């Protein structure tokens, strides 16, 4: 190749690198990327993923099964689907569910099985969609009990986590708290009889504001009066918000309600997701979401849950295609684009979204070898509202500090602000900068680091924005170096 051609190529590559760095607002030298870890490579972590609506054939297992293991989640939420399992009275078809449960277990992901919804082959059998009523007739309730009993027997040893119904309190006129409590007790007692050490999730709260708290209070008050609080291990909470940080005050209020009755029952985030496109229906509608803003939302929600010590689930692995239960959808099926994977209107795989890779970056770094440092001391030269959480390796005390601007809904922009941080109790042998969304790992230049008095670190000109960045010890990142 002629010398002039080599010079042109070199200039092009240099220009591309400079343009890329400037467009991302990061002038540091990139040294590599976060290397994803599969679920089988991770012992335990804080992360679950949603695999819902296959009970109604709104999502196809074959469209996402090849991508679950690489995601790094350790649990997946599935809906068992009574109406799909029992299409003829007394005859069960578990083949579809067996394939999914055995498939995710082989990938190192623990299934979390939700008992929803009703079954229209029975009079008074309840509905099969969100907001549907419980089975109510004597025949239908007996059939429900038999189905639960058959599932518990079949999946003992494969499924330990069971969640009773989905968002029963969405329509409190149909599913009152008293009705749900009775329904929960009969269902959970059948499961515990077959699986004594089963972990039971309750309520699946669609509302975490006042209505949800009243529903929870009635539920727990009744259980306590009947001496049955031991039937609940955790309460799962949803609560969709455009700004991921907005939900935590309501979670705190819910914890206060729970503690009136039990110091043992805990909460977990049971379902929350964000669209990747503008939508006129479904949760978080009528906002100009993009794949970029969705990826930011995913990182902020995951890291916010971790910073508040809440087990976290992202809803969901692939887009849902709804075709019923809504007048607009009857005429024209539409995707609920909250998936980490894009599907088409035939429910087939199209592509991995930016959020899929962002999720991988979180699961690769943040497993249970890290412990959160409560009341971590820092000062910052910034007028913006920030979320700041620190973590320390359980093995050799090196640290990670996560930072992001948290006052607004994630924007479709990567504009950064240069900021100075002071960490009086820092522990970094070789600090690096990581953009969690992109997974890019950068060297922090010496002129940006002031290390004084042993543990006192000052980091200057650190670019921050409305998506989490990490200042962390290089030893704590699984690094795929650029020169390899």
C-alpha positions as CSV (number, residue, x, y, z in Angstrom):
1,X,0.0,0.0,0.0
2,X,1.3,3.4,-0.9
3,X,2.5,5.7,1.9
4,X,0.0,8.4,1.0
5,X,-2.8,5.8,1.4
6,X,-1.5,4.8,4.9
7,X,-1.4,8.5,5.9
8,X,-5.0,9.0,4.7
9,X,-6.3,5.9,6.6
10,X,-4.4,7.0,9.8
11,X,-5.9,10.5,9.6
12,X,-9.4,9.0,9.0
13,X,-9.0,6.7,12.1
14,X,-7.7,9.6,14.2
15,X,-10.6,11.8,13.1
16,X,-13.1,9.1,13.8
17,X,-11.8,8.5,17.3
18,X,-11.7,12.2,18.1
19,X,-15.2,12.7,16.7
20,X,-16.5,9.7,18.7
21,X,-15.0,10.9,21.9
22,X,-16.2,14.4,21.4
23,X,-19.7,13.3,20.5
24,X,-19.8,11.3,23.8
25,X,-18.3,14.2,25.7
26,X,-15.4,12.1,27.0
27,X,-11.8,13.1,26.2
28,X,-10.1,10.4,28.2
29,X,-8.2,7.6,26.4
30,X,-10.3,4.5,26.0
31,X,-8.5,1.3,27.1
32,X,-11.2,-1.3,26.6
33,X,-14.8,-2.3,27.2
34,X,-16.7,-4.1,29.9
35,X,-16.6,-7.8,29.1
36,X,-20.1,-9.4,29.5
37,X,-20.5,-12.4,31.7
38,X,-23.1,-15.1,31.2
39,X,-25.5,-16.1,33.9
40,X,-23.6,-19.4,34.3
41,X,-20.5,-17.4,35.0
42,X,-22.1,-15.5,37.9
43,X,-22.8,-17.0,41.2
44,X,-25.5,-14.6,42.5
45,X,-26.5,-11.0,41.8
46,X,-29.3,-8.5,42.2
47,X,-30.8,-8.9,38.8
48,X,-33.9,-10.5,37.4
49,X,-35.5,-10.2,33.9
50,X,-39.1,-10.3,32.8
51,X,-40.3,-13.1,30.6
52,X,-44.0,-12.4,30.9
53,X,-47.0,-12.9,28.6
54,X,-46.0,-16.2,27.0
55,X,-49.0,-17.7,28.8
56,X,-51.1,-15.7,26.3
57,X,-48.8,-16.1,23.3
58,X,-47.9,-12.4,23.2
59,X,-44.2,-13.3,23.3
60,X,-42.5,-16.3,21.7
61,X,-39.9,-18.2,23.7
62,X,-38.0,-19.1,20.5
63,X,-37.5,-15.4,19.8
64,X,-35.4,-14.7,22.9
65,X,-34.2,-18.1,24.3
66,X,-30.7,-17.7,22.6
67,X,-30.1,-14.4,24.4
68,X,-31.1,-15.0,28.0
69,X,-27.9,-16.7,29.2
70,X,-25.6,-14.0,27.8
71,X,-27.6,-11.3,29.6
72,X,-26.2,-12.1,33.1
73,X,-29.6,-12.1,35.0
74,X,-29.9,-14.8,37.7
75,X,-33.7,-14.9,37.8
76,X,-36.6,-14.7,35.3
77,X,-40.2,-13.9,36.0
78,X,-42.6,-16.2,34.1
79,X,-46.4,-16.5,34.0
80,X,-47.7,-20.0,34.3
81,X,-51.0,-19.5,32.4
82,X,-53.8,-21.7,33.8
83,X,-55.9,-21.2,30.6
84,X,-52.9,-22.3,28.4
85,X,-52.2,-25.3,30.6
86,X,-55.8,-26.5,30.9
87,X,-57.7,-26.2,27.7
88,X,-59.8,-29.2,28.4
89,X,-61.2,-29.7,31.9
90,X,-59.0,-31.8,34.0
91,X,-56.3,-32.2,31.3
92,X,-53.0,-30.4,31.7
93,X,-50.5,-29.6,29.0
94,X,-47.2,-28.5,30.7
95,X,-45.0,-29.1,27.7
96,X,-44.7,-25.5,26.7
97,X,-43.8,-24.5,30.3
98,X,-41.4,-27.4,30.7
99,X,-39.4,-26.2,27.7
100,X,-39.1,-22.7,29.1
101,X,-38.3,-23.7,32.7
102,X,-35.7,-26.3,31.7
103,X,-34.3,-24.0,29.1
104,X,-33.6,-21.1,31.5
105,X,-32.3,-23.4,34.2
106,X,-29.7,-24.7,31.7
107,X,-28.6,-21.1,31.2
108,X,-28.0,-20.5,34.9
109,X,-31.2,-18.5,35.4
110,X,-33.7,-19.4,38.2
111,X,-37.4,-19.3,37.1
112,X,-39.8,-17.3,39.2
113,X,-43.3,-18.6,38.5
114,X,-46.4,-16.5,38.7
115,X,-49.8,-18.1,39.1
116,X,-51.9,-16.0,36.7
117,X,-54.7,-15.7,35.3
118,X,-58.1,-17.3,35.3
119,X,-59.6,-19.9,32.9
120,X,-62.8,-19.3,30.8
121,X,-63.5,-23.0,30.3
122,X,-65.0,-22.8,33.8
123,X,-68.1,-20.8,34.5
124,X,-66.9,-18.1,37.0
125,X,-63.3,-19.1,36.1
126,X,-62.0,-15.5,35.9
127,X,-60.4,-13.7,33.0
128,X,-57.0,-14.2,31.3
129,X,-55.7,-10.6,31.1
130,X,-54.5,-7.8,33.4
131,X,-57.3,-6.6,35.7
132,X,-59.2,-9.8,35.3
133,X,-61.1,-11.1,38.2
134,X,-60.2,-14.2,40.2
135,X,-62.1,-17.5,39.8
136,X,-65.1,-17.3,42.0
137,X,-67.4,-20.3,41.4
138,X,-67.1,-23.4,43.5
139,X,-66.2,-25.5,40.4
140,X,-63.6,-23.0,39.2
141,X,-62.0,-22.6,42.6
142,X,-61.7,-26.3,42.9
143,X,-60.1,-26.5,39.4
144,X,-57.7,-23.7,40.4
145,X,-56.6,-25.6,43.4
146,X,-56.1,-28.7,41.4
147,X,-54.0,-26.8,38.8
148,X,-51.8,-25.2,41.5
149,X,-51.4,-28.6,43.2
150,X,-50.4,-30.2,39.9
151,X,-47.8,-27.5,39.2
152,X,-46.3,-27.5,42.6
153,X,-45.9,-31.3,42.4
154,X,-44.5,-31.1,38.8
155,X,-42.0,-28.3,39.4
156,X,-40.8,-29.2,42.9
157,X,-37.0,-29.1,42.7
158,X,-37.1,-26.9,39.7
159,X,-39.1,-23.9,40.8
160,X,-38.7,-22.5,44.3
161,X,-40.1,-19.0,43.8
162,X,-43.9,-18.5,43.4
163,X,-45.8,-15.3,43.0
164,X,-49.6,-15.3,43.5
165,X,-51.4,-13.4,40.6
166,X,-50.4,-10.2,38.8
167,X,-51.4,-6.8,39.9
168,X,-54.7,-7.8,41.6
169,X,-55.2,-4.3,43.0
170,X,-55.3,-2.6,39.6
171,X,-59.2,-2.8,39.8
172,X,-60.0,-2.8,43.5
173,X,-63.7,-3.0,42.7
174,X,-63.3,-6.4,41.1
175,X,-60.4,-7.8,43.2
176,X,-60.8,-6.3,46.6
177,X,-58.0,-6.7,49.2
178,X,-60.2,-9.1,51.2
179,X,-60.8,-11.3,48.1
180,X,-57.1,-11.3,47.2
181,X,-56.1,-12.2,50.8
182,X,-58.5,-15.3,50.8
183,X,-57.3,-16.2,47.3
184,X,-53.6,-15.8,48.3
185,X,-54.0,-17.9,51.4
186,X,-55.6,-20.9,49.6
187,X,-53.0,-20.8,46.8
188,X,-49.9,-20.3,49.0
189,X,-50.9,-23.1,51.4
190,X,-51.2,-25.5,48.5
191,X,-47.7,-24.6,47.3
192,X,-46.2,-24.8,50.7
193,X,-47.8,-28.2,51.4
194,X,-46.0,-29.5,48.3
195,X,-42.8,-27.4,48.6
196,X,-42.2,-26.6,52.3
197,X,-39.3,-24.3,51.6
198,X,-41.0,-22.4,48.7
199,X,-40.3,-18.7,48.6
200,X,-43.6,-16.8,48.2
201,X,-44.1,-13.4,46.6
202,X,-47.3,-11.5,47.3
203,X,-49.4,-8.7,45.9
204,X,-47.5,-7.8,42.7
205,X,-48.5,-4.2,43.3
206,X,-49.3,-2.2,40.2
207,X,-49.9,0.8,42.5
208,X,-47.4,1.8,45.1
209,X,-49.1,5.1,46.1
210,X,-51.9,5.5,48.6
211,X,-54.3,3.0,47.0
212,X,-51.5,0.3,46.9
213,X,-50.6,1.0,50.5
214,X,-54.2,0.7,51.7
215,X,-54.5,-2.6,49.8
216,X,-51.2,-3.9,51.4
217,X,-52.3,-2.8,54.8
218,X,-55.6,-4.7,54.6
219,X,-53.8,-7.8,53.2
220,X,-51.2,-7.9,56.0
221,X,-53.7,-7.0,58.7
222,X,-55.8,-9.9,57.8
223,X,-52.9,-12.3,57.6
224,X,-51.7,-11.2,61.0
225,X,-55.1,-11.7,62.5
226,X,-55.2,-15.2,61.1
227,X,-51.5,-15.9,62.1
228,X,-50.5,-16.5,58.5
229,X,-47.8,-13.9,57.9
230,X,-45.3,-16.7,57.5
231,X,-47.0,-17.3,54.1
232,X,-45.2,-14.2,52.7
233,X,-41.5,-13.9,52.1
234,X,-41.5,-10.8,49.9
235,X,-43.9,-8.2,48.5
236,X,-43.3,-7.3,44.9
237,X,-43.8,-3.7,43.8
238,X,-44.1,-2.0,40.4
239,X,-44.9,1.7,40.1
240,X,-43.9,3.1,36.7
241,X,-42.3,6.5,36.6
242,X,-40.7,8.5,33.8
243,X,-37.8,9.5,36.1
244,X,-36.6,6.2,37.6
245,X,-35.6,8.0,40.8
246,X,-39.2,9.2,41.5
247,X,-40.5,5.9,42.8
248,X,-38.2,5.5,45.9
249,X,-40.2,7.8,48.3
250,X,-43.3,5.6,47.6
251,X,-41.2,2.5,48.2
252,X,-40.1,3.9,51.5
253,X,-43.7,4.6,52.5
254,X,-44.6,1.0,51.6
255,X,-41.8,-0.4,53.7
256,X,-43.2,1.6,56.6
257,X,-46.6,-0.1,56.1
258,X,-45.0,-3.5,56.0
259,X,-43.0,-3.0,59.2
260,X,-46.2,-2.4,61.2
261,X,-46.8,-6.1,60.8
262,X,-43.5,-7.8,60.1
263,X,-39.7,-7.3,60.4
264,X,-39.2,-10.3,58.2
265,X,-41.1,-9.6,55.1
266,X,-39.1,-7.6,52.6
267,X,-39.8,-5.9,49.3
268,X,-38.5,-6.4,45.8
269,X,-39.0,-4.6,42.5
270,X,-41.3,-6.9,40.6
271,X,-41.9,-5.2,37.2
272,X,-40.8,-2.0,35.7
273,X,-39.7,-1.1,32.2
274,X,-39.3,1.7,29.7
275,X,-40.2,2.0,26.0
276,X,-37.7,2.5,23.3
277,X,-40.1,4.3,21.0
278,X,-42.9,6.8,21.2
279,X,-46.1,5.1,22.3
280,X,-49.7,6.3,22.7
281,X,-50.7,3.4,25.0
282,X,-49.1,1.3,27.8
283,X,-47.1,2.6,30.8
284,X,-44.8,5.6,30.2
285,X,-46.6,6.6,27.0
286,X,-46.6,9.9,25.2
287,X,-42.9,10.6,25.6
288,X,-40.3,10.6,22.8
289,X,-38.4,7.6,24.0
290,X,-35.5,6.3,21.9
291,X,-33.1,3.4,22.3
292,X,-30.7,5.8,23.8
293,X,-33.0,7.2,26.5
294,X,-34.3,3.6,27.2
295,X,-30.7,2.4,27.8
296,X,-30.2,5.3,30.2
297,X,-33.4,4.5,32.0
298,X,-32.4,0.8,32.4
299,X,-29.0,1.7,33.9
300,X,-30.5,4.3,36.2
301,X,-33.3,1.9,37.4
302,X,-30.9,-1.0,38.0
303,X,-28.4,1.1,39.8
304,X,-31.0,3.0,41.8
305,X,-32.5,-0.3,43.0
306,X,-29.0,-1.5,44.0
307,X,-28.3,1.7,45.8
308,X,-31.5,1.3,47.8
309,X,-30.8,-2.4,48.5
310,X,-33.8,-3.5,46.5
311,X,-33.7,-6.7,44.4
312,X,-34.4,-5.5,40.9
313,X,-36.3,-6.9,37.8
314,X,-36.4,-5.2,34.4
315,X,-39.6,-5.7,32.4
316,X,-38.9,-7.3,29.9
317,X,-36.6,-9.3,27.7
318,X,-38.4,-8.8,24.4
319,X,-41.1,-6.5,23.1
320,X,-44.7,-7.7,23.6
321,X,-47.2,-7.7,20.7
322,X,-50.7,-7.2,22.0
323,X,-53.6,-8.2,19.9
324,X,-56.5,-8.1,22.3
325,X,-58.0,-6.7,25.5
326,X,-57.9,-3.2,24.0
327,X,-60.2,-1.7,21.3
328,X,-57.3,0.0,19.5
329,X,-55.3,-3.3,19.4
330,X,-58.2,-5.3,17.9
331,X,-57.9,-3.3,14.7
332,X,-54.1,-3.0,14.6
333,X,-51.7,-5.0,16.8
334,X,-49.0,-2.9,18.4
335,X,-45.7,-3.6,20.2
336,X,-45.1,-2.6,23.8
337,X,-41.5,-1.6,23.2
338,X,-40.1,-2.1,26.7
339,X,-38.1,-5.1,25.6
340,X,-34.3,-5.2,25.7
341,X,-34.8,-7.1,22.4
342,X,-36.7,-5.7,19.4
343,X,-39.4,-7.9,17.9
344,X,-41.6,-7.5,14.8
345,X,-45.4,-7.7,14.8
346,X,-45.1,-11.4,14.2
347,X,-43.2,-11.7,17.5
348,X,-39.9,-12.6,15.8
349,X,-36.5,-11.4,16.8
350,X,-35.3,-8.3,15.0
351,X,-32.3,-7.0,16.9
352,X,-30.6,-6.4,20.3
353,X,-31.3,-2.9,21.6
354,X,-28.8,-0.6,23.2
355,X,-30.5,-1.4,26.5
356,X,-29.6,-5.1,26.1
357,X,-25.9,-4.3,26.1
358,X,-26.3,-1.7,28.9
359,X,-28.0,-4.4,31.0
360,X,-25.0,-6.8,30.3
361,X,-22.6,-4.1,31.5
362,X,-24.4,-3.8,34.9
363,X,-24.6,-7.6,35.5
364,X,-21.0,-8.1,34.5
365,X,-19.7,-5.7,37.2
366,X,-22.3,-5.7,39.9
367,X,-22.6,-9.1,41.5
368,X,-22.7,-10.2,45.2
369,X,-18.9,-9.9,45.5
370,X,-19.6,-6.2,46.1
371,X,-21.1,-4.7,49.2
372,X,-22.7,-1.2,49.3
373,X,-20.9,1.4,51.5
374,X,-23.6,3.1,53.4
375,X,-23.1,6.8,54.2
376,X,-20.1,7.1,51.8
377,X,-18.6,10.5,52.3
378,X,-18.0,12.7,49.3
379,X,-18.2,16.3,48.1
380,X,-18.9,17.5,44.6
381,X,-18.7,20.7,42.7
382,X,-22.0,20.6,40.9
383,X,-25.3,22.4,41.0
384,X,-27.1,19.3,39.6
385,X,-29.0,16.8,41.7
386,X,-27.0,13.6,41.7
387,X,-27.3,10.0,42.7
388,X,-24.1,8.8,44.2
389,X,-23.6,5.2,45.5
390,X,-20.4,3.5,46.5
391,X,-19.4,-0.2,46.6
392,X,-16.5,-2.2,47.9
393,X,-15.1,-5.5,47.0
394,X,-15.7,-8.1,49.7
395,X,-12.2,-9.6,49.0
396,X,-9.7,-6.7,48.9
397,X,-11.6,-3.5,49.7
398,X,-11.2,-1.7,46.3
399,X,-14.1,0.6,45.5
400,X,-16.6,1.6,42.8
401,X,-18.5,4.9,42.9
402,X,-21.5,5.2,40.7
403,X,-22.8,8.7,39.7
404,X,-25.5,10.2,37.5
405,X,-27.7,13.2,37.2
406,X,-31.1,12.2,38.5
407,X,-33.5,15.2,38.3
408,X,-35.0,14.6,34.9
409,X,-36.4,11.9,32.7
410,X,-33.5,10.4,30.6
411,X,-32.9,12.6,27.5
412,X,-32.0,11.7,23.9
413,X,-28.6,13.4,24.3
414,X,-25.2,12.5,25.6
415,X,-24.1,16.0,26.7
416,X,-21.7,15.8,29.6
417,X,-20.7,18.2,32.4
418,X,-17.2,18.2,33.8
419,X,-17.3,17.8,37.5
420,X,-14.9,17.5,40.5
421,X,-15.4,14.9,43.2
422,X,-13.7,14.6,46.6
423,X,-13.7,11.1,48.3
424,X,-12.0,11.3,51.8
425,X,-12.3,7.5,52.3
426,X,-11.5,6.3,48.8
427,X,-9.6,3.1,47.9
428,X,-8.4,3.0,44.4
429,X,-5.1,1.3,43.3
430,X,-5.6,2.1,39.6
431,X,-8.8,4.2,39.1
432,X,-10.6,4.1,35.7
433,X,-13.7,5.7,34.3
434,X,-16.6,3.6,32.9
435,X,-19.6,4.7,31.0
436,X,-22.0,2.0,32.2
437,X,-24.4,2.5,29.3
438,X,-21.8,2.0,26.5
439,X,-19.5,-0.3,28.5
440,X,-16.5,1.8,27.5
441,X,-13.6,1.9,29.9
442,X,-11.3,4.9,30.0
443,X,-8.0,5.8,31.6
444,X,-8.3,8.7,34.0
445,X,-5.3,10.9,33.2
446,X,-2.9,11.7,36.0
447,X,-3.7,15.4,35.9
448,X,-7.3,14.5,36.8
449,X,-6.3,12.6,40.0
450,X,-5.1,14.2,43.2
451,X,-4.3,11.5,45.8
452,X,-3.5,12.8,49.2
453,X,-3.4,11.6,52.8
454,X,-3.7,7.8,52.1
455,X,-7.4,7.4,51.4
456,X,-8.2,10.9,50.3
457,X,-8.8,11.1,46.5
458,X,-9.9,14.1,44.4
459,X,-11.0,13.5,40.8
460,X,-11.1,16.5,38.5
461,X,-12.9,17.1,35.2
462,X,-14.9,13.9,35.4
463,X,-17.7,13.9,32.7
464,X,-21.1,13.1,34.1
465,X,-24.6,13.1,32.6
466,X,-28.1,11.6,33.0
467,X,-26.8,8.0,32.9
468,X,-24.5,6.2,35.4
469,X,-20.8,6.6,35.1
470,X,-18.4,4.7,37.4
471,X,-15.1,5.8,39.0
472,X,-13.7,2.4,40.0
473,X,-10.6,0.4,40.6
474,X,-9.5,-1.3,37.4
475,X,-9.3,-4.7,39.2
476,X,-13.1,-4.8,39.6
477,X,-14.0,-4.6,35.9
478,X,-14.0,-7.6,33.6
479,X,-12.1,-5.8,30.9
480,X,-11.9,-6.6,27.2
481,X,-8.8,-4.6,26.3
482,X,-8.7,-2.8,22.9
483,X,-5.4,-4.3,21.9
484,X,-6.6,-7.9,22.2
